[in-house]
Structures are given as C-alpha cells and as structure tokens.
Amino acid sequence: MTSALKYLLRLSLVLSATIILLEIAFQLAFLHLPGDLIGRMPQYRERSGFRLVTEHGARESPAGEVVEIRVDQYSGDLFRLTCLSTDHAQFFEPYTVTFTRDRHGFRNQEPWPDDLDLVVLGDSFTAAEAIQNPFWTGLSDSMLSLAFPGSGTIEQSLLLNAYGLSLQPDTVVLAYFAGNDLSDNRVFQEMRRQGKTIADRVRQNRSPLEYLVTVHLALYVRDTIHKANIKDCHYPQIADTGEATPVAFFDKILPILALDADALRDSDMFQTTLTAIVDMAQNLDAGGTRFVMMYIPQKAELYWPYLNADSKGAIASFVAGPASTLAAEMIDKNISAQRDLWLSVALEQQIEFLDLTPALRQAIENGQSPYFFADTHWNQLGHDLARQELQKFLN
C-alpha cells in the first residue's frame, strides 16, 4: 500500500469518525437545533412531544409545554416554503409570544370550564402560535380553542367529539381555511381508509438517511447557498393597494384558485369536506348546539386582484409552468369560486356562514396589512379584524 493511499484511508477514517461523533452530538442536542434545520425531519414532532397516535385519532401538541416564540422580520413560513429571501424582510418591531399549553396540548387556561359557551375549531390560523392575542381571545369567559396546525375539518371533528361535546357548548365555530383544508381532509380521509395513523404516514417510505441531522445540515447549507444565488425569484411582487405593497404567497396552495365551481364541487376533496361539515352541523343541531362556519380566505384571494398582469404571470409560471398564462387567466376568473360554492352550500344546508373576506379586503383597501408579509397567516391586525367580525356575528 502506497503512502498516498494510506493517507487517504486515514483521512477517510478520521472524517467518518468525525461525522459519527457530530451526528451523536446533534441527536443529543436535537431539540436545541434551529427549527428550520430539524422541522422537516420525520422524527421532529415525536421528539418534540407531539402525540401522533391517540385514542381519538387526531393529533395533539405537547401537554403542559411552556411556549416562547420570538417573532421578528425574519420570521415567516414563506422564507422556507418559497424562494422569498430574507433580504426582502419587512421590518416590524420584534415581540415574543408566550403561553402554556393545557393538559391536552391546546392553548387554554386550566382548569377547563365545567360547561361551555363556545368551542372554536381550526388549524394554524386558530392555533395562532405567532400571535399573542388570537381572534378567539375574549369572546367568552367560558370557551375552549381546540386547534391543531395542519389539521383539516375531519381531524378537528375528532377533537370536538373527544373534548368539546361532553361539555355541552352553546356554540361551535369551525374556522375553515380555504387554502388547504380541502387537501388536508382528502389526505386524512385516505389515510383512515388505509387503516393508517399520522405516525405511519410520517414514516412511510422514509430512508434511514432522512433521520440523520448531518444529512439535513448538508442539504440546509446547499439550499441556503442555492437560494442566495437565485436571480429570478417571483417574490416579492408589488400589489397596488393605493400604495406599493410587497406581497408573497404560498405557491403550493395557489392552484386551487384556478378551479371553477363545477370542478371543485365534483372533486373528491370537496365532497369529503362537504360530508364532514354537514355531518358536524347536523349532529350539533340535533344536540341543541349552534354551529357557525367561518370562512378564512387564503392571502392570494385578497391580493391577487391588485397585481398587474406581469406579476400574475410571473407567479403563475412557478405554479403551472408553460401553462402559466392560462393559469393566471383561470385564477382571475375563479378567484372566488370556492367561497361562492361554500356560501351556496351554507344556504342549502341552513348553516350559519361568516365570510371574513369583505372585512379583510376593506382593510387592504384602506392601506392596512392584515397578513404578515413573509407568512401565509394573519398578523395581529388580521386577528383583531376576525375577532370583531366574529363577535358581531355571534351577537
């Protein structure tokens, strides 16, 4: 064996040992590593104390966890979910959100009330973990928020059945998000049909390498360098809302805006969701509980009309590729199709329907920004507007 070969062999052994030691150290310090690095790893939720397998079938956040989240201009899911760069971060005064989860992982005070005026169901808009005063704050002294980020109507109904109904609430509000509740319900229902749990889905077809922090660290560095070198990112775009407003959206949930009412109505995801909502409404009505469906539009539903043709085309090209022009035209045509469809369902089924679109749109027309620039979700102003509208509706 030549000296050069021996050197390479020793070097490879040293590198291998270093990587193994680093991986052990990373695994031991897993929960202290940056969320952007570990948040998409298959073991992240379970390592963080989330319950993915429960007796009622829905997921739960860590019970009793003390949550402290710092929110600043570099916070926002669109920095991770799109090509939007932190170089375009819009400054606002940083703040810290603090709260303690209850015994089931929700954001409620302990002890729970013995009987309830109100239960609010929803996903990340309702969990509102980047907001100190979510929209449901102060609506009642006797209420529960049963919200889980990433959940859809079917999973939320399981939480209601498990924890809310026995307390005989006077009113249940379903905060329906038009961005991805349809697709979330389709996925959850298909998983149940296959007899699988969320944990099964998380682990499905996973390579052992996907559980290694060092692998994700290398990918994280690669993606960060790639993102820094992107010259033709379609974000931010400028919305003409009376003043130049920089905007960015979550590309993955834009295509649903291009579907017309007939295509939506006939889709499996809509029919699955329709069944879940009608069943919930009828079951609550039979028990003497008022049911309200609160429609939360996705951000692009509100800002799309304020974009010029070039901006719409640039965004649509990343959604539909060569068919971008057609996609932009279809979004123009069908921007309110889902909202109109749910309104017709509500009228037909005699479901109380609160549409937050007009209030949010009016705020935008007044030069206000109810959404975080770099996030899919409302800022505090958006939550305050939703609270005002819901309070008026309930009264």
N, C-alpha and C positions, 0 to 999 in steps of 0.2 A: 504493500500500500504506500503510495507516494505521500510526501509530507503535505502537499496541497489537498489531497483527498482526506487525510487525517484532520486537517484544519477545518475543512468543510463539515466533516462528520461531527467534530467537537462543537462547531458553531451551531449546527442544526440541533444538537442535543441541548445546548445552552438555551437556544431560542425556544425549543419545545418546553423545557423546564420552566422558563420564564412565563410563557403563555399559560401553562397549567397553574402556576402559582398565582398569576394575575386573575385567572378565572375563579380560583378558590376564594381569593380576596374579594372579588366582585360579588360572588354569590353570598358571601357572609355579610357584605355591606349592601345587599341588593336594594333594600327599601330606602337607602340614603343616596342612591344614584339619581341623576337627573331624570325627571319624568318623561322627557322627550326621548330618552335613550331606552328606558325599560317599559314604557307604557304600552307598547305593541307586542311585547314578548308574551308567549302563551301562558306563562306561569304568573304574570303580573297580578292579575286580580286575586287569585287564590293566595299568593304570597302576601298580598295587602290586606287579607282578612275578609274579602268578599265571599259570600255564600252563593255558589253557583248551583248547588243541588240542595233543594229544600223540600219539605213535606208538601207544600202547596204548589210547587212547580215554578215559582217566579224567583228571580234573584234578589239578594239583599246586600246592602252595603255593610261595612264592619260595625257591629253593635258597640255603642259606647265610645266610638272613636272621637277624639278631640281633633277637629279640623281647623287648620290655619292656612289660608291661601293668600299669597300676596299677588295683587293684580296691578300690572303697570302697562306701559305702552307696548311692551314686548310680549304680553300675554295675548292669547287668542288661538283658536284651533286652526284658523286658515293659514297661519305660518307653517303649520305641519301638514295640512291637508291639500294645500295648493302650492303653486310656485311663488306666492307672495313672499317678498323678502322683508326681513326686519329692518332693512334700510329705509323702508317706507312707513315704519311705525308712526302712528299719530299720537303725539304726546297728550297725556292727561295726568292729573295728579294721582300718584300711586296710592293704593289703600290696601288694607288687609281684612279679609273676611274670616271671622272666627265663629264656630258653633260646635256643639257636641251632639253627636247622633244619639238617638234613643235606643232602647233595648232591641229594636229590630233594624237599626241602621238608618232610620229616617230622621228628618230634621224637625223633630217635635220636642216640646218640653215634656219632662217626666214629672209626675205621673200623668198618664193619659186621662182625659175626661171619662167619666163613667157613661155618659151619653153625649151624643154629638149633634151640633147644629150643622156641621159642614165637613165633608171629605173632599179633598182635591187630589185628582189622579193626573199623572203626566210623566214626561220624560225629563231630559236635561233642562228644558225651559222651566219646568216646575221645581226640579231639584235646585236649580239656580245657585250652583256652588261658587260662582264668582260674584255673587250679589249678596250684600248684607241684608237687604230687606226685599225678599221675593214678593211677587204680586199678591200672594195669598196672605201676607203678613197683615194682621189687624182686621181681617174680615170678620172674625168671630173669636170670642174667648174660649169657645168650645169646638175645636176643629182639629183635624189631622191632615197632614200632607203625606200622601203615600206615593212618592215619586222615585223613579229609578232611571238614571241616564241610559239612553239607548234602548229603552223598552218601548213597546207598542201597546195598542189597546188590549190585546188578548192577555198579555202578561200583567198589565195594570188591573184587569178584571180579576185576575187570580189574587192579587194583593188586596183588592177590595173585599173579595169573598173571605179571605183569610183573616183580615184585621178590622175592616170597617163595618160590615153588615151587622155583626153581633152587637155593635154599639148603637144601632138604630139611628143613623144620621137623618136629619131632616132633608138635607140636600147633598147631592153628589155632583161635582163639576169634573167633567172629563176635558182636560186641556189637550186638544188634538193638534199635533204639529203636521202641517201639510207637506213638509219637506221629505220626511222618511217614515212616517207612521205606517203608510201602506206597505212599503217594502219590509219594514220590521215585522209586521204582522204576518206577511207571507212566509218569511223565513222561520218565524217562531212556530207557526202552524205546521209547516212542513217537517220541522224537527220533531214536533209532537207526534205527527203521523208515523214517523220512523221509529218512535219509541226512544228518542234520544233526549238528553238533557243539554243545557247550555255548556256544561263542562265537556260533554262528549264532542260537541261542535268545535269548541276551542282547541281540543286536542286532535281533531280529525286531520289525517294526512300531514301531520307535523314531523319534520325531520328533527332528529336529536340536536342538530346544529342550531336549530332555532331557539333552543333553551340556553345557549351559551352567550353570556354577556360580551365576551371578546369578539364574537362574530358580529353582534349587533353594533358594537362600538366601531368596528371597521366599516360597516355599512353606513353608520351615522356620519362618520367622517367623510366617507365618499359622497354621500348625498349632500352634506353641507358644502363641500367643495363644488359639486355639480351645480347646486342651487346658486351659489355665489357667481358662477360663470354664465348663468342664463341671461341672455341678452334680449330675448323676445317674449318674456312673460307677459301674459294678457292682463295681469293685475299690477297696480290698481288701475281701474277705469274711473272716469270722472262723470258723475251724474249731475245734470243741470237742474238743480232743485231751487233755483233762484240765486244760488251761489255754487261755486265749483266744489262738489263734494266727492272726495275719493272713496271708492267702494270696491269691495271684493266679495265674492260668493263662494259657496262650496260647490265645485263643479259636479260632483257625483250626484247631487240631488236636483240639478237643473233640468235633465231630460224629461222629468215628469211634467214640466211646464209646457212641453210641446205636444202632449197628448190631448186630443179633443175629448169631449164629454162621452161620446159613444165608446171610444177606445178605453177610456177609464172605467166606465160602467161595466164593460164586458170583461175586464181583466180579473184574473184570479185574486190579485192583491186587493182590489176594491171589494169584490164580493165577500172575501174573507173578513175584511174590516167591517163591511156593512152588517154582516151577520153578528159580529161581536158587539157592535154598538147598539143594534136593535135589541139583541138579547139583553144587554145591560139595561137599556131603557125600560123594557117591558118588565123585567124582574124587579127593578126598583119601584116602578109604578105600582106593581102588584102588592108591594110591601108598604106603600104609602110614602115613598121617598121621592122627592123632586129630583129630576135629572136634567142637567144642563150640559150641552156640548159647546165648548169654547174653541173656536177656530183660530189657530195661530198660523198666519201665512209665513212662507219662507221669505227670507230677506229679498230675494230677487223678484218676488211678486210685486213688491212695493217700489223697488228702484229701477226695474227694467224699463218702464215707460220713460224714464228720464235719461236713458242712454241714447247716444246717437247711433246711426246705422253702422259706422265703423267699429264702435265699441261692442255692439251686439254681435257683429260678425267675428270679431277677434275672440270673444268669449265662446261663441258657439263652435268655432273651429276646434277648440280643445275638447268639446263635448261630442261633436258629430263628424269631425274630420272633413273629408271632401264635401259632405252634405251640409256644411255649416250655413250656407245662405238659406237653404230650405229650413234648417233647424231654427234659425233666427226668425224667419217668417212664421213658422208654426208656433213659436213661443209668443210672438206678437199677437197671433190670432187666438191662442188658447190660454193666455196668461191667467184668466180667472175661471177656467173650466172646472177645476176641482172644487173651488169654493162654491160656484153656482150649483154643481152637482150635489154637494152636501146640503146646501140650502133647500134644494128640491126634495131631498130625502127627508130632511127635518120637517118640512111642511106635510109631506105624505104620511110620515110616521108620528106626527104630532110631538116632535122632540123640540124642546126649547133650544134655540141656536143663537149663540152670541158670536158675532163675527167681529174680530178685532181689527180687520183690515181698514175700515174707514178712519178710526181714531189714529192708527199708526201712520196712515197716508197723510192725514191732516197735519200731523206733527212734522212730517218730512216737508210738506208744502210750506209750513211755517218756518222752515230753515233749521229745524231741530233734527237730531240724530238719535233715534230710539235703539239703534243697534251699535254694538262695538264695531269699529272699522275692520279689525282683523279677526272677527269671530262671526259664527253663524247666529249667535244669540243676542238677546236684548242686553243693553246696559241698564243702569238703574232707572233712567228716564223711561225706557220701554216697559219695565216692570211697574213703574208708577202709573203709566197710562193704562196698562192692563188692569191694575187694581181698581182704578177709578171706574173703568168701563164695567168690570165685573160687579163692583159694589152697586152701581146704578142698576144693573140688570137684576141682581138678586133682590133688590129692594122694590 
